[in-house]
Amino acid sequence: MRRNSWHSIPPVLAILPILLFWGCQRTKPSRSEEPIRIGAILPLTGESARYGQYIREGIDLAVAEINTDHGINGRPLTIIYEDDAAQPRLAASAMTKLAEIDHVPVVIGSWASGCVLAEAPIAEKMKVVVMAIAISPKITAAGDYIFRIQPSATSYINALVPYLVHKVGVRKLAVLYVNNDFGLSQAADIREQFEAQGGTIVFAKGFPSGTADFRTEIAELRKANPDAVFVPAYTEIASFLKQAREMGLSTRFVASVPFENPDILKLAGSAAEGVIYPYHYCSGPANDLDKGFRIEFAKRYGKEPDGFAALAYDAVRIIGSSLKAVGTDPDRIKAALYATHDFPGVTGKTSFDSNGDVIKPIIIKTVVDGQFVDLPSGGGTSAQALGNQQAD
């Protein structure tokens, strides 16, 4: 008679299922060890990929430091990256995936304003907190869950216009802008602020994203004879500056935030000298935190951080602080962010207003000898120096 009892099984085989069960139980992380996952929607491919890479570098450094320091209450922080290639359609799809499939409580990004505006309705419906790195004024009213770590276009223009009028002496301004949410908002804001300061807009024209030939616009600008030309654009400004110099357009040139991009300096060469622009990150360390950040960034990436990496680093630190304090419930995270006041960061102290817009200082910068440098906030010396550079 064949026996099929437990006692007939060899001892090693008998305990094998127990060992396997025990091993599975040991390797499965407990709730307190599971990662906290948040999303990031960035332009990681396409014409704007450079900016997305800057932001990712800042995010990854902050996450690494948080996890080295025991994570979020003992749980590691991880990022689920999605690429929107700066296209609103892709950003909306990425937000839907992060909200409905990954169930993240927070999403960082995007960088392109149009992408943030495409994400916002989905984030509001699904109750996902968004921390944008974009500047369109439309984002202010995009929703209760929508925050941004980057100042709005209006904030940059509010700092830029008084400098142009009172320090540089610009009275007649031309505006040549990329024809998208970013460029249109910058053009509208500077018109309103410049005219309120007693100045005159003598030329305003948009151009498609990716434009490389500006000879027609430069000929029109020469006829308009402005004191300065404001060009809110991306890397297109490099072609414009080179062609303007080649065609003998002698005036001051003013840019917007994306101008601080090493690729633009490489493409424009000496034609970038003396360009004025508003920014949110100093050329040298602003505080001890910033000094340490620059050191660690250089160790990790072998280069200096840019202003978008710095903003992203601060964003993760602020989000991490909120997660530690209130957990992963989006409504509690949202309340913690609204309550954030003077959070110490590498880009200075950070607060959020009742619309989720960041309150942060703006500085004015320029290019000298192929380097991005800060301009003094007062006095006539820097204006005179800029005049001399433009005349060279």
BELNORDA-V445863 format. One record per helix or strand. SS is the DSSP state (H for helix, E for strand). FROM is the first residue (numbers start at 0). TO is the last residue. If there is no record, write none. Layout:
((SS:FROM:TO) (SS:FROM:TO))
This chain:
((H:5:7) (H:10:26) (E:35:41) (H:48:67) (E:71:71) (E:74:74) (E:76:82) (H:87:99) (E:105:108) (H:112:125) (E:128:131) (H:136:140) (E:145:147) (H:152:167) (E:171:177) (H:180:195) (E:199:206) (H:214:223) (E:227:230) (H:235:245) (E:251:254) (H:256:258) (H:261:271) (E:275:278) (H:287:300) (H:306:325) (H:329:337) (E:342:342) (E:349:351) (E:357:358) (E:362:367) (E:370:373) (H:380:390))
